[in-house]
Amino acid sequence: SDLVLTASDRDAVNEVLDSNWLTMGERTKRFEKAFAEALDPEDPPHAIAVSSCTAAMHIALLALDVGPGDEVIVPSLTFVATANAALYTGATVILADVESETDLSLSLADVEARMTDKTRLIMPVHYAGRPADVLGLRRLCDDRGIHIVEDAAHSPLADSQADAEGVFHPLGTVGSIGCFSFFSNKNMTTAEGGMAVTHDDDLAARLRVLRSHGMTALTLERHKGHAHGYDCIDLGYNYRTDELRAALGLSQLSRLVDGNTRRVELSARYHDKLAAIDGLVVPFAARDVSARQDMDQGRRLAPHILPVLLPEGCDRQQVQAHMRDDGIQTSVHYRPIHTFELHSQHDRVIATGLDKTDAIAPRLLTLPLYATLGDEAMDLVVAALARAIAAN
Ligand SMILES: *Cc1c(COP(=O)(O)O)cnc(C)c1O
């Protein structure tokens, strides 16, 4: 990833410094409103800006009363924060498998097989910015009374596959609550930061209270004389964001669609070029083609990363070292959660039969993808990868 910070970003942040009000206030409200309207112009959800996506997921689960004794199903192939958010609440994490080598999304069949009468919530991840089948998940969950909290950290301003009526739904708004990340390597950034969105008025109110110490009034409201005292009605946290981040967020949001569009072009170009490398598997290749066709009907896409599976038996460390020598940074998304020391031994993490995840994990490699990546730079990446694999 690479950061794109412009003069407008700097001006926006400096304006906050000049204003002499730094903590959560009017800009944060504007950021929340703008994000909600960008996410769904027809029917903007409530949006609650927080300090990170991890914080958003934590209070999302608390707002839905998830706690000890409850089971939360999470893919093992995700960033550790998805599972941790459930562990914070005292719930038990049930890890689930991916769909296949070429579709690294959460497997619905595997989720269904892992459902018990204790299952309270599913946390699908829109891995790499490619939508998990949240509409299918809704069909599985709705009549069982199971909630969905979407980890949409990779997919701001992207839409689901079409529903039966041909309608695309903004990712993050299909489940009860959707959570976004503005960490610095995401499609838009506020350095650290996140957002929870929901269409449910009561959940939105609860999220706002949980974000700020469980208090009924904010500093700004007291400052403006709108509130003189406050009560504490819930065990909340300090998960607030601030005006500097909100200003940067507003500025970054104005360029997000352009960045996402460039990421779509880059992903398509990667697919074309990488097809020439023998034995390399490029997940989502087929899905991306049909998703791009849906863009004519107004579907929005937001690819986040470009993961590949190295040929079987290929030494990933050697490939990465080779590419590093060529000046190319690579990474791995992700080491599966059930392989971490903490989680493999945790009595509230259940990991059985994750065969597909186990098979793909050692082969995963993430190539550079960011809005300002040039075509020539991509050609260098592809050539270096081909050489690194050939040398292996
Ligand atoms: C980045 C990320 C998170 C955590 O986001 P933070 O804002 O850093 O807390 C959660 N899930 C996934 C899939 C992510 O990529």
The ligand as a MOL file (V3000), in Angstrom:
LIG
                    3D

  0  0  0     0  0            999 V3000
M  V30 BEGIN CTAB
M  V30 COUNTS 15 15 0 0 0
M  V30 BEGIN ATOM
M  V30 1 C -7.6710 -3.3920 9.1690 0
M  V30 2 C -8.6530 -4.4370 9.4850 0
M  V30 3 C -9.3450 -4.4610 10.7010 0
M  V30 4 C -9.0190 -3.5650 11.8430 0
M  V30 5 O -9.1430 -2.2310 11.5630 0
M  V30 6 P -8.5690 -1.1540 12.5940 0
M  V30 7 O -9.2070 0.1200 12.1160 0
M  V30 8 O -7.0790 -1.1480 12.4290 0
M  V30 9 O -9.0000 -1.5390 13.9450 0
M  V30 10 C -10.3140 -5.4300 10.8830 0
M  V30 11 N -10.5940 -6.3400 9.9370 0
M  V30 12 C -9.9320 -6.3630 8.7700 0
M  V30 13 C -10.3100 -7.3940 7.7530 0
M  V30 14 C -8.9410 -5.4200 8.5080 0
M  V30 15 O -8.2560 -5.4710 7.3590 0
M  V30 END ATOM
M  V30 BEGIN BOND
M  V30 1 1 1 2
M  V30 2 1 2 3
M  V30 3 2 2 14
M  V30 4 1 3 4
M  V30 5 2 3 10
M  V30 6 1 4 5
M  V30 7 1 5 6
M  V30 8 2 6 7
M  V30 9 1 6 8
M  V30 10 1 6 9
M  V30 11 1 10 11
M  V30 12 2 11 12
M  V30 13 1 12 13
M  V30 14 1 12 14
M  V30 15 1 14 15
M  V30 END BOND
M  V30 END CTAB
M  END
